Amino acid sequence: MTVKIKKFLLLVILVICFCTICGFDDDDKKVYDTAGLLSEEQERELELECIRLGEKYKTEIIILTTDDAGYMTSEEYAERFVIQNDIGYEENRMDKSCILYLIDMDNREVYMYLGGITQYYLDSKWDGITDTSVSYLSEGDYYEACTRFLSDTDRYIDKKYDQFEKKYRSKWNDFYGNYDEFEKEYIQEPFWAFLKNPLWCLLIAAGISAISVSIMTYSSKSKMTANGNTYMDKNAFRYHRKSDHFIRTTTTKYKISSDSSGGGSGRSGGGSRSHGGGGKRF
């Protein structure tokens, strides 16, 4: 083997080592398969897609699996992971934008944690995404469940992303509170906001016109001179007295079940951090 070939092979090895180190930097890690549900190739493919979508929508997307939730609920486990690992797209704020997809084999639950502005994109869509996941997870197809999570997330965010970029992005970047506070100040519109749509204005105008014409038409009719007293025999009037008497009180008791095995939903908040999302059992 010539010296040139040896140098070339050494250079190739160094390049491969460099790319490996850079490619698996902890800062770029997006798939944490602690339950061992995915192959190495599947992890790499999912990780690349998480990075692509994260850069596209300015959020951090994480896939996490566990077979030991440490006596925590899926929501508690996901929230602790986000806080301890400082998950999120923005650097200098508490309420960072992130989506964490948790397959919890300990609690047999799939859970989506939505942080920051991802609540705007997906807080009404996590239910459908987790529903789809359950069908795959019940059959043990963990990779397909993760793949569908990513594709559905991409589809739903894409529908609202341009609107957010135009109306709210600069405001969100300069906002220091959590997402709940941001939503109340900028996103939630007053009840009369629907009047911005000219169709609603036309419908309301038509309704008012119809009511006005009906009142005018009714008022223009001749009034009747006869009334109830015209045909009443005053001498036939009789008064009958009736009264009620209290007899007894009956009390019925019902047991209210607190079973929540079907999963949770909603939005939680504490301090300066808030999150949305929910989970489903499989």
C-alpha positions as CSV (number, residue, x, y, z in Angstrom):
1,M,0.0,0.0,0.0
2,T,1.5,3.3,-1.1
3,V,2.0,6.3,1.2
4,K,-0.6,8.3,-0.7
5,I,-3.3,5.6,-0.2
6,K,-2.5,5.5,3.5
7,K,-2.8,9.2,3.9
8,F,-6.0,9.2,1.9
9,L,-7.5,6.5,4.2
10,L,-6.4,8.3,7.3
11,L,-8.0,11.5,6.0
12,V,-11.3,9.6,5.4
13,I,-11.3,8.1,8.9
14,L,-10.7,11.5,10.4
15,V,-13.6,13.0,8.4
16,I,-15.9,10.2,9.4
17,C,-15.0,10.7,13.1
18,F,-15.5,14.4,12.9
19,C,-18.9,14.0,11.2
20,T,-19.9,11.4,13.8
21,I,-19.0,13.6,16.7
22,C,-20.8,16.6,15.2
23,G,-23.8,14.6,14.1
24,F,-24.4,13.2,17.6
25,D,-23.8,16.3,19.6
26,D,-26.1,16.5,22.6
27,D,-27.5,19.8,21.5
28,D,-28.8,18.2,18.3
29,K,-30.2,15.1,19.9
30,K,-34.0,14.9,19.4
31,V,-34.9,11.3,19.9
32,Y,-34.4,9.8,23.4
33,D,-35.4,6.1,23.1
34,T,-34.8,5.1,26.7
35,A,-37.3,2.2,26.4
36,G,-35.4,0.7,23.4
37,L,-38.4,0.7,21.1
38,L,-36.6,1.8,17.9
39,S,-33.6,0.6,15.9
40,E,-30.6,2.9,15.4
41,E,-31.6,3.5,11.8
42,Q,-35.1,4.5,12.8
43,E,-33.7,6.8,15.5
44,R,-31.6,8.6,12.9
45,E,-34.5,9.0,10.4
46,L,-36.8,10.4,13.1
47,E,-34.1,12.7,14.4
48,L,-33.4,14.2,11.0
49,E,-37.2,14.9,10.6
50,C,-37.4,16.4,14.0
51,I,-34.6,18.8,13.2
52,R,-36.1,19.7,9.8
53,L,-39.5,20.5,11.2
54,G,-38.0,22.3,14.2
55,E,-36.0,24.6,11.9
56,K,-39.0,25.1,9.6
57,Y,-41.4,26.1,12.4
58,K,-39.0,27.7,14.9
59,T,-39.7,25.2,17.6
60,E,-37.9,22.2,19.2
61,I,-39.4,18.8,18.6
62,I,-38.5,15.9,20.8
63,I,-39.5,12.2,20.7
64,L,-39.1,10.4,24.1
65,T,-39.8,6.9,25.2
66,T,-39.6,5.4,28.7
67,D,-40.5,2.2,30.4
68,D,-40.0,3.6,33.9
69,A,-41.9,6.9,34.7
70,G,-40.8,6.7,38.3
71,Y,-44.4,6.7,39.8
72,M,-45.2,9.9,37.8
73,T,-48.0,10.4,35.4
74,S,-47.1,10.8,31.7
75,E,-47.8,14.6,32.0
76,E,-45.5,15.0,35.0
77,Y,-42.8,12.9,33.4
78,A,-42.9,14.9,30.2
79,E,-42.9,18.3,32.0
80,R,-40.0,17.3,34.2
81,F,-38.0,16.2,31.2
82,V,-38.6,19.5,29.4
83,I,-37.6,21.6,32.4
84,Q,-34.5,19.5,33.4
85,N,-33.2,19.5,29.8
86,D,-34.2,23.1,29.1
87,I,-36.1,22.0,26.0
88,G,-37.3,24.8,23.7
89,Y,-36.4,26.9,20.7
90,E,-35.9,30.3,22.3
91,E,-32.9,30.8,24.5
92,N,-33.6,33.7,26.8
93,R,-37.1,33.0,28.1
94,M,-38.8,30.6,30.4
95,D,-41.8,29.7,28.3
96,K,-40.0,28.1,25.3
97,S,-41.6,26.7,22.1
98,C,-41.4,22.9,22.0
99,I,-43.3,19.8,21.2
100,L,-42.5,16.6,23.2
101,Y,-44.0,13.3,22.0
102,L,-43.8,10.8,24.8
103,I,-44.4,7.0,24.5
104,D,-44.8,6.0,28.1
105,M,-44.7,2.2,28.3
106,D,-44.9,2.3,32.1
107,N,-48.3,4.0,32.2
108,R,-49.3,2.7,28.7
109,E,-50.0,6.2,27.5
110,V,-48.9,8.4,24.6
111,Y,-48.6,12.0,25.6
112,M,-48.0,15.3,23.7
113,Y,-46.5,18.2,25.7
114,L,-47.0,21.6,23.9
115,G,-44.9,24.5,25.1
116,G,-44.8,28.1,24.1
117,I,-46.4,29.1,20.7
118,T,-47.0,25.4,19.8
119,Q,-50.1,25.7,21.9
120,Y,-51.4,28.1,19.3
121,Y,-50.7,25.6,16.5
122,L,-51.8,22.3,18.1
123,D,-53.8,22.8,21.3
124,S,-57.0,21.8,19.5
125,K,-55.3,19.1,17.4
126,W,-53.3,17.0,19.8
127,D,-56.4,14.8,20.4
128,G,-56.5,13.6,16.8
129,I,-52.8,13.1,16.6
130,T,-52.7,10.9,19.7
131,D,-55.8,9.0,18.5
132,T,-53.9,8.0,15.4
133,S,-50.9,7.0,17.5
134,V,-52.9,4.7,19.7
135,S,-53.9,2.5,16.8
136,Y,-50.2,1.9,15.9
137,L,-48.9,1.7,19.5
138,S,-51.5,-1.0,20.3
139,E,-50.0,-3.1,17.6
140,G,-46.5,-2.5,18.7
141,D,-45.6,-0.4,15.6
142,Y,-43.7,2.3,17.5
143,Y,-41.8,3.7,14.5
144,E,-44.9,4.2,12.5
145,A,-46.6,6.0,15.4
146,C,-43.6,8.4,15.6
147,T,-43.7,8.9,11.8
148,R,-47.4,9.7,11.8
149,F,-46.9,12.1,14.8
150,L,-44.4,14.1,12.8
151,S,-46.4,14.1,9.5
152,D,-49.6,15.1,11.3
153,T,-47.8,17.8,13.3
154,D,-46.3,19.2,10.1
155,R,-49.7,19.3,8.4
156,Y,-51.5,21.0,11.3
157,I,-48.8,23.6,12.0
158,D,-48.5,24.5,8.3
159,K,-52.1,25.6,8.2
160,K,-51.6,28.3,10.8
161,Y,-47.9,29.1,10.6
162,D,-48.1,31.9,8.0
163,Q,-50.8,33.6,9.9
164,F,-48.8,33.5,13.1
165,E,-45.7,34.8,11.3
166,K,-47.5,37.8,9.9
167,K,-49.6,38.8,12.9
168,Y,-47.8,37.6,16.1
169,R,-44.2,36.6,15.5
170,S,-42.6,39.9,16.3
171,K,-44.9,40.4,19.3
172,W,-44.0,36.9,20.6
173,N,-40.3,37.5,20.2
174,D,-40.6,40.6,22.4
175,F,-43.0,39.2,24.9
176,Y,-41.6,38.2,28.4
177,G,-44.6,36.4,29.9
178,N,-45.9,32.9,29.3
179,Y,-48.1,31.8,26.5
180,D,-51.4,32.1,28.5
181,E,-50.6,35.8,29.1
182,F,-49.6,36.3,25.5
183,E,-52.8,34.7,24.2
184,K,-55.0,36.9,26.4
185,E,-53.2,40.1,25.3
186,Y,-52.8,39.5,21.5
187,I,-54.6,36.4,20.2
188,Q,-58.0,36.4,21.9
189,E,-60.3,38.9,20.1
190,P,-63.4,40.6,21.5
191,F,-66.8,39.0,20.8
192,W,-67.5,41.6,18.0
193,A,-64.4,40.6,16.0
194,F,-66.6,38.5,13.7
195,L,-67.9,41.8,12.3
196,K,-64.7,42.1,10.3
197,N,-66.2,39.6,7.9
198,P,-68.5,41.6,5.5
199,L,-70.8,38.5,5.1
200,W,-71.7,38.6,8.8
201,C,-72.5,42.3,8.4
202,L,-74.8,41.6,5.5
203,L,-76.6,38.8,7.3
204,I,-77.1,41.0,10.4
205,A,-78.4,43.9,8.2
206,A,-80.8,41.6,6.5
207,G,-82.1,40.2,9.8
208,I,-82.7,43.7,11.2
209,S,-84.5,44.8,8.0
210,A,-86.7,41.7,8.1
211,I,-87.6,42.3,11.8
212,S,-88.4,46.0,11.1
213,V,-90.6,45.2,8.1
214,S,-92.5,42.6,10.2
215,I,-93.1,45.1,13.0
216,M,-94.3,47.8,10.6
217,T,-96.6,45.3,8.8
218,Y,-98.1,44.1,12.1
219,S,-98.6,47.7,13.4
220,S,-100.5,48.8,10.2
221,K,-103.2,46.2,10.6
222,S,-106.6,47.4,12.2
223,K,-106.9,46.6,15.8
224,M,-109.7,44.4,17.1
225,T,-112.3,46.1,19.4
226,A,-113.4,42.9,21.0
227,N,-111.5,41.5,24.0
228,G,-111.9,38.9,26.6
229,N,-114.5,40.8,28.6
230,T,-116.8,41.0,25.6
231,Y,-117.8,37.4,25.9
232,M,-117.5,36.8,29.6
233,D,-120.5,36.3,31.8
234,K,-119.6,38.3,34.9
235,N,-122.4,36.7,37.0
236,A,-120.9,33.2,36.4
237,F,-117.6,34.1,37.9
238,R,-116.6,31.7,40.8
239,Y,-113.4,31.8,42.9
240,H,-111.9,28.4,44.0
241,R,-109.3,28.5,46.7
242,K,-106.4,26.0,46.6
243,S,-103.5,25.5,48.9
244,D,-100.4,23.2,49.2
245,H,-99.4,21.2,52.3
246,F,-95.8,20.1,53.0
247,I,-95.7,16.3,53.5
248,R,-92.1,15.1,53.5
249,T,-88.6,15.5,52.0
250,T,-86.8,12.8,50.0
251,T,-83.0,12.9,49.6
252,T,-81.2,10.7,47.0
253,K,-77.4,10.2,47.0
254,Y,-75.3,9.4,44.0
255,K,-71.6,8.3,43.9
256,I,-69.5,10.4,41.5
257,S,-66.8,8.3,39.8
258,S,-63.3,9.9,39.5
259,D,-61.9,7.3,37.1
260,S,-59.7,9.1,34.5
261,S,-58.3,6.1,32.6
262,G,-59.2,7.6,29.3
263,G,-56.4,10.1,29.3
264,G,-56.1,13.8,30.1
265,S,-56.3,17.1,28.3
266,G,-56.2,20.8,28.8
267,R,-53.7,23.4,29.7
268,S,-51.6,23.7,32.8
269,G,-49.6,26.6,34.2
270,G,-47.4,27.4,37.1
271,G,-45.2,30.4,37.8
272,S,-44.0,31.8,34.5
273,R,-44.4,28.6,32.5
274,S,-47.5,27.1,30.8
275,H,-48.1,24.2,28.6
276,G,-50.9,22.5,26.7
277,G,-51.5,19.1,25.2
278,G,-52.8,15.8,26.5
279,G,-52.6,12.0,26.3
280,K,-54.3,8.8,25.5
281,R,-54.0,5.2,26.9
282,F,-53.1,2.3,24.6
